[in-house]
Amino acid sequence: MTPDTGADGSVDGTERHGTEAALRALEQAGFPVRAFTDEQRAVFATLTPQELELILDLKARLDAVEPEVQAHTVVAGAALF
């Protein structure tokens, strides 16, 4: 038994809420959370607030340049990407 789990190993409400909040934030940012495997969901669910912020920032930055990257793919015939 850890501080976050009960005698039966169940996760307490605080940790479950944090897990759901992280996955919800990822989904709202456009990550295909429903398509994640259980293992992927477990990894993303344990992100620290700093890690979550970094991933969301990186995705936003990549999304911001996506049309430019797609245009390069069309022009270069996907030779560079």
N, C-alpha and C positions, 0 to 999 in steps of 0.2 A: 504494500500500500504506500502510495506517495501522497504528498499534500494535495495533489489535484485529483486523486482517485479515491473512491470509497473502498471498503473492505473487499467488495466483490470486483474491484478493478474498474468500476464505471467512472466515467468522466463527470466531474462536477459541472454545475450550470455555468459557472464563470468561464471555464475553459471552453465549453461547448459554444457559449455566446461569442467568444473570441474567434473560434474556428469559423462559425457561421458568418461573422462580420468580415473576416478576411476573404472567404470565398465569395461573399456577396459583393465586396469591393472589386474583386477580380472580374466577376460576371458583369458588373456595371461598366467596367472599363472595356468590355468586349472580349474577354477571354472566354473560350468555349468550355466553361466549368462543367456543364452537364455531360460533355464528351470526355472529361478526364477519367482515367482509370482510378480505382480506389487508391492505388499507390500514389498516383500523381496528386490526387485530392489531399491525401495525408501529408505530402510534402508541402503543398501550398498552404494547408491549414496551419502548419507550424511556423510560418514565416514570422519573424519579429516585425514590429511596426516599421522599423527602418528598412528591412528587406522588402516589405510590401510597398513602401513609399518608393523605393528604388525601381522595383519592377513596374509600378504604375507610371512612373516618370519616363522610364525607357520606352514603354509601349506608346505613351503619348507622343514622345519625340519621333519614334518610328512611324507612327500613324500620320504625323504632320508632314513627313517627307515621302509618304507612300506614293502619291501621284507622280512625283519626280522619279522615284525608283521604277515605277511601272512604265513610265515613258522611256526610260533608258532601256528597259527590257524589250520594248517594242522596236525602238530604233536600232538597238544592237542585236536584235534577234536572239536575245537571251544568252548571247555569247559571254557576257561579262558577269552575269548573275546566275 
